[in-house]
Amino acid sequence: HPLIAAFVRTDAVQCGFCTPGQIVSAASLVKANPSPSKDEIQHAMSGNLCRCGTYPKIEEAIATWRD
């Protein structure tokens, strides 16, 4: 899925612990809404915890997944 490349490109993958859940949630989001707003991304991803704190990079990956 192009989201995987976006996560790698934006360095949203750090320890990898949360990455599978983040990717699945993000894929569900962009399937329903290919161009989500920042608020929509934050709301959709709020159930996923990242121990490394890469939330800004995860948001960037989702916002730019088609670039």
FIDOVO-13382 format. One record per residue: x, z, y negated of N, C-alpha, C in turn. Coordinates in steps of 0.001 Angstrom, whole numbers, plus 500000, padded with zeros to 6 digits. Layout:
FIDOVO-13382
XZYXZYXZY ...
***
This chain:
FIDOVO-13382
500854500000501182500000500000500000500894500000498764 500508499281497720501325499238496504501570500620495884 500721501588496187500948502936495656502252503538496167 502604503213497393503849503759497952505034503280497128 505062502002496814506139501466495978506124502101494597 504938502350494055504834502981492739505362504415492776 505078505143493840505595506508493971507121506497494037 507679505542494758509144505442494854509728505025493510 509130504025492874509627503508491590509637504577490506 508625505429490483508526506458489437509182507770489843 509808507798491005510481508997491524509496510157491705 508267509818492118507249510839492359507421511495493724 508321510949494535508582511503495863509839512355495773 509684513662495899510874514510495851511112515118497227 510539516253497516510794516867498821510000516169499923 508907515500499566508110514771500540507023515581501213 506961516865500962505984517734501613504549517314501288 504268517024500033502895516707499610502622515209499583 503623514391499769503484512952499569502362512313500380 502206512597501663501111511957502397499736512249501786 499477513493501447498204513853500832498024513228499470 499108513178498702499039512559497372498699511076497497 499341510385498421499119508947498611497683508682499070 497187509470500009495827509266500514494812509501499397 494986510569498639494064510845497525494140509760496460 495344509327496147495526508285495137494931506957495607 495103506630496879494546505383497414493021505401497349 492431506531497645490985506671497548490523506486496102 491276507072495183490939506953493763490986505500493302 492095504815493570492226503441493059491331502454493801 490897502810494996489921501965495695488578502023494952 488211503212494503486953503388493774487060502950492318 488259503118491753488477502811490333489910502314490165 490142501007490185491503500468490117492279500796488840 491590501171487783492256501502486518491773502853485992 492112503938486681491624505246486252492312505744484984 491577506527484210492153507160483016492995508362483445 493747508902482509494573510071482808493698511236483284 492570511451482629491664512531483030491106512299484424 490776511055484741490259510737486076491331510951487140 492559510604486815493666510829487757493846512320487988 493894513088486930494095514532487056492968515174487859 491739514758487618490608515315488343490688514962489831 490962513692490126491013513232491517492150513879492292 493250514182491618494425514724492298494493516251492256 493515516888491659493580518341491450493616519149492740 493177518581493838493203519304495107494533519251495828 495488518500495307496799518360495946497833519176495175 498522520035495892499565520843495273500935520247495554 501762520209494523503129519704494639504077520848494340 504852521256495323505775522370495148506923522021494207 507210520747494048508307520324493167507858520146491719 506556520101491488506049519936490131506201518542489567 506075517531490409506239516156489931504935515541489431 504008516371488992502704515870488558502783514751487523 503622514848486505503692513726485537504134512416486193 505042512502487146505513511288487822504447510734488764 503693511633489391502595511204490253501530510504489417 501200511080488272500230510454487369500724509082486907 501999508999486591502572507714486172502479506682487293 502777507101488516502711506183489652501304505636489830 500315506503489707498932506064489882498495505172488717 498895505532487511498513504754486331499149503358486338 500305503228486975501043501953486945501161501313488324 500308501645489230500460501211490617500403499690490794 499795498982489864499715497525489990500810496789489232 501698497499488558502757496869487768503880496326488640 
***
